[in-house]
Amino acid sequence: MNKITGAALALLFFSFPLFSVELGIIGGTMTNPSELNYGLSGTLGLFVPLLKMEFEFSVSPDSDLMAFCLSAKLRPKFGKLAPFAVVGAGATFEKINFDFDQYEFFTLIGGGVQYFIGGFFSFRVDIRFQNFSDMNRIRFAGGIFLHL
């Protein structure tokens, strides 16, 4: 590799946002059984363009269940719109403890769209399909996000 190619690759690498953070409040509905849920969502953009890591914590007041999800999000941006796809895993539980027999684990896949307002805010709507060992659930949600 010559010096010009190395310099071009270094410039390209450092031109991507190396670290971005999104924090948001989400709310929605879950099927099977139907219940409302709300929570917090955070997204970290690391070194790979378009790929984000998403963390979500939600509470379902109807059933006193909490859920934590970790997902990989592929999100290209076209102007103010950013469609995305997510794949990940999570767990539901009644209280946080180290007795993992009380946790119910699931995988998820889904997608949605995010609409950016200005440089610091966005709205998001999505649908996620959660696959438990004994059932499947569908979550419809929306949220508002702050970009740091």
N, C-alpha and C positions, 0 to 999 in steps of 0.2 A: 504494500500500500504506500503510495507516495504522499508527500506532505500536503498537497492540495486536497486529496481525497480524505485524509485524516482530519484536516481542518474543517472540511465541509460536513463530515459526520459529527464532529464535536459541536459545530454550530447547530446542526439539525437536532441533536440530542438535547442541547440546552435551550432550544427554542420552545420545546414542549413544557407546559406547566408541570413541574416535577412533583408538586404537592398541592392538592386542592381539597377543601373541606366543605361539605354541605351538611347543615343541621336543619331538621324539620320536625314538624308536628303532623302526624297522620291520623286519619280516622276512616272507618269504613264498616262494612258488614261482612260477615262470614256465613257460609251456608253449612248445613248438616251438623248440628242444628243452626237455625238462623239466629245470629247474635251480633250485637254491635261490638266494636273494638276501637281502641285509640292507643296512641303511643308516640314514641320518638324514633326518628330515623337519622342515621348519620352515614355519610358516604365519603370515602377517601379516594382521591385520584392519585395514583402513584406514578411509577416510571413508564408504564405502558400506555400510549395514547388510546383513548376511547374506552379503556377498561378501568372499572372502578370496583372497590370493595364496599359493600353496604352492610351495615349493622342495624337491626331493628329490634326494638323492645315494645311489646304491646300488651294491653290488659283487656280482658273481656269481662266487664262488670256483671253480665248476666250469669256467668258460670264461675266467677272468681278464678279463672285461669289466666296465667301469664304466658307469653311466648317470647323466645329470643331466636332470631334468624341471622345467619351469616350468608351473604350471597355475593356472587360475582355479577357485575352489571356491565353489559356492552352498550355504550351510549354515544352514537355519533350525534353531532349537532349541526342543524341546517338552519341558520339564521336564529330565530327565536324558538324554534321547535327542535326537540331532541327526542326521537323515539328510542326506546331501550328494550332490551331483553335481559332477564335475570334467571339465574340458576343457582340453587343453594340448598342449605339444610337448616333445620331448626329443631327446637324442642318446646313442648308445652309443659307447664308444671303449676302446682298450686302454691308452693313456697320454695324459695331458693334454699337448697341444702345439698349435701354431698351424697345423698341416697339416690343414685341414678335409676333405681328401680321405679321410682315415683315419676320419672320424666317420660314423656311420650315423644319419640323422635319422628321427624318427617323430612322428606325432600320436597323441594318446590321448583317450579318453573313458571315463568310468566313474562309479562311485558306491559308496556304502557307508553305514555308520552309525557314529556315535561315541557312546560311553556315558560320561557324566561322573560321577566319584566325588569328592564334596566340591567345593571350589572350585578346586583346583589340578591335579587329575589326570583323565585320561580314557583309555579304551581305544578303538581304532578297528579295524574290519575293512572291507575294500573289495575290489572287483574292477575291473580296468582293462583295456581293450582297446587294444592298441598296434598302429598301422598303419604298417609299414615299406613301402618301395617294392617289395620283393620278397616279403614275408610278413606275416602277422599273428601277434601273440602275445597271450596272456592272462596277467595277473598277479593272483594272489590274495595278499593281504597283511594283516597285522595289526600293531598297534603300541601302545605306551604313550606318553602325552604329558604334558608338564608345561606348565601355563598360567601365563604371567607377566603 
